[in-house]
Amino acid sequence: MFSGIIKNLGTIAEIQSSGTNRIFWIRSAMAPDLHIDQSLAHNGVCLTVEEIKDDQYRVTAISETLSKTNLNSLKTGDTVNLEPSITYQTLLDGHIVQGHVDTTGQCIQVTENNGSHVFTFRYDPTFRDLIIEKGSVAVNGASLTAFDCIDNRVSVAIIPYTYAHTNFSSLKTGDSVNIEFDILGKYVKRILGIGK
């Protein structure tokens, strides 16, 4: 379980293939403080730390994960947002994020707004019932407030601190992002029998 507050950045140092899986070696200042079997969110995707060597660690993404996230498009040198799982002592500064990405979205517009930035994304329209104006949404693992929720589009505003400390600073039009919708909305939708 996560809160969507990005704690650090990682750089893809090496990518290996094993059957349908992708193995990532990630370089990060967090590496020396990690432990084997730890859950760590990568662009909002919960992956298990399998090996640690100095300033790098290894995780594996299976085919199911690769088919539903942007991890399949990562290249060596790319930057990922990192967040360790929360504890009972952790302040819930963002919102409840499971690390289970629902779908990918495409960045369709980036607007600089006198110091802050507005990003607009398009996503699969079958998920539009799961997002509301001023509701919470996780984009590449970052807990954000949704606005301009029109059809299958959503915008988020990024403050300068978040822009400087996440991979939003390198995000551009056309890029793919991971989107996880609010878990509360999913349960409400299921209980009411809305959609599939």
C-alpha positions in Angstrom: 0.0 0.0 0.0 1.3 3.5 -0.9 0.2 7.1 -0.5 1.3 8.5 -3.9 4.0 10.7 -2.4 7.2 10.1 -4.4 10.2 9.8 -2.2 13.0 9.4 -4.8 13.9 8.9 -8.4 15.6 5.9 -10.0 17.4 5.5 -13.3 17.1 2.4 -15.4 20.7 1.0 -15.4 20.0 -2.2 -17.3 17.1 -4.2 -18.7 17.2 -8.0 -19.3 14.6 -10.3 -20.7 13.6 -13.7 -19.2 10.9 -15.4 -21.1 8.0 -12.9 -21.1 9.4 -11.0 -18.1 11.5 -7.9 -18.0 14.2 -7.6 -15.4 15.2 -4.1 -14.4 18.4 -3.0 -12.6 17.7 0.4 -11.1 20.2 2.9 -9.8 18.9 5.0 -6.9 20.1 6.7 -3.7 17.5 4.6 -2.0 19.2 1.3 -2.9 21.4 1.0 0.2 18.4 1.4 2.5 16.3 -1.2 0.7 15.9 -4.9 1.7 15.1 -8.0 -0.2 11.3 -8.8 -0.5 10.5 -5.1 0.0 7.5 -3.7 -2.0 8.5 -0.6 -3.9 6.4 1.4 -6.4 8.0 2.2 -9.7 5.9 4.8 -11.7 3.1 3.6 -9.5 3.7 -0.1 -10.1 4.3 -2.3 -7.0 7.4 -4.5 -7.6 9.4 -6.7 -5.2 13.1 -5.9 -4.6 15.0 -9.1 -5.4 18.6 -8.2 -5.2 20.7 -5.2 -4.1 24.2 -4.3 -5.2 25.7 -1.0 -3.9 23.6 1.8 -5.5 21.5 -0.6 -7.6 18.7 -3.1 -7.1 16.8 -5.6 -9.2 13.1 -6.0 -9.8 11.1 -8.1 -12.3 7.9 -7.2 -14.1 5.8 -10.1 -15.4 3.8 -10.1 -18.7 0.5 -9.1 -17.0 2.2 -6.1 -15.5 3.9 -5.2 -18.7 0.6 -5.3 -20.7 -1.1 -2.9 -18.3 1.6 -0.4 -17.6 4.3 1.8 -19.2 7.1 -0.4 -17.8 7.3 -2.2 -21.2 8.3 1.0 -22.9 11.1 1.9 -20.5 14.6 2.2 -21.8 18.1 2.3 -20.2 18.6 5.8 -18.9 14.9 6.5 -18.3 13.9 7.9 -14.9 11.2 6.3 -12.7 9.3 7.7 -9.7 9.9 5.6 -6.5 7.9 5.2 -3.3 8.4 2.6 -0.6 5.2 1.2 0.9 3.6 3.1 3.8 3.6 1.9 7.4 1.1 2.3 10.2 3.3 5.2 11.4 3.4 6.9 8.0 1.3 10.1 7.4 -1.2 9.6 4.6 -0.2 12.8 2.8 -1.7 11.7 -0.5 -4.4 9.1 -0.9 -4.7 5.3 -0.8 -2.7 3.9 -3.7 -2.4 0.2 -4.2 0.4 0.1 -6.7 -2.0 -1.8 -9.1 -2.2 0.3 -12.3 -5.5 0.3 -14.0 -4.5 1.5 -17.4 -2.0 3.6 -19.3 -2.8 7.1 -20.5 -1.2 9.3 -23.1 0.0 12.8 -22.4 -1.8 15.1 -24.9 -0.9 18.5 -23.6 1.7 20.2 -21.3 1.1 23.8 -20.3 3.5 25.9 -18.3 1.6 28.2 -16.0 3.9 30.8 -14.5 5.9 28.3 -12.5 3.5 25.4 -12.3 2.6 23.0 -15.0 -0.7 21.5 -16.2 -0.6 18.0 -17.8 -3.6 16.6 -19.7 -4.0 12.9 -20.4 -6.2 10.7 -22.5 -7.1 7.2 -21.3 -9.3 4.3 -22.1 -12.9 5.5 -22.0 -14.1 2.4 -20.2 -12.5 3.9 -17.0 -14.2 7.3 -17.1 -16.7 6.4 -14.4 -13.8 6.0 -11.9 -12.7 9.6 -12.0 -14.4 12.7 -10.7 -13.7 16.4 -10.7 -11.4 17.3 -7.7 -11.1 13.6 -7.0 -7.8 11.7 -6.5 -5.8 10.0 -9.2 -2.3 8.5 -9.3 -0.3 9.3 -12.4 3.1 7.5 -12.6 2.6 6.8 -8.9 2.1 10.5 -7.8 -1.1 11.3 -5.9 -2.8 14.2 -7.7 -6.0 16.1 -7.9 -8.1 15.6 -11.1 -9.8 18.4 -12.9 -11.3 19.1 -16.3 -12.5 15.5 -16.3 -14.2 15.6 -19.8 -15.0 12.2 -21.4 -11.8 10.2 -21.3 -9.5 13.1 -20.5 -8.2 14.4 -17.2 -5.8 17.3 -16.2 -3.6 17.6 -13.2 -1.6 20.6 -11.9 2.0 20.0 -10.8 3.5 22.4 -8.3 7.2 23.3 -8.7 8.4 21.0 -5.9 6.7 18.0 -7.5 7.9 18.9 -10.9 11.5 19.1 -9.7 11.4 15.9 -7.6 9.5 13.5 -10.0 9.8 12.4 -13.6 7.1 14.9 -14.6 10.0 17.2 -15.4 10.9 15.0 -18.4 7.3 14.1 -19.4 6.3 15.4 -22.8 3.4 15.2 -25.2 2.9 11.7 -26.6 4.5 9.9 -23.6 2.7 7.1 -21.8 1.9 7.2 -18.1 0.5 4.8 -15.6 -2.9 5.6 -14.1 -4.4 4.2 -11.0 -7.9 5.4 -10.2 -9.1 5.9 -6.6 -9.9 2.5 -4.9 -13.0 4.0 -3.3 -14.5 4.7 -6.7 -13.9 1.2 -7.8 -15.8 -0.3 -4.8 -18.7 2.1 -5.2 -18.9 1.2 -8.9 -18.9 -2.5 -8.1 -21.5 -2.2 -5.3 -23.9 -0.1 -7.6 -23.3 -2.5 -10.4 -22.3 0.2 -12.8 -20.5 -0.9 -16.0 -18.8 -4.3 -16.2 
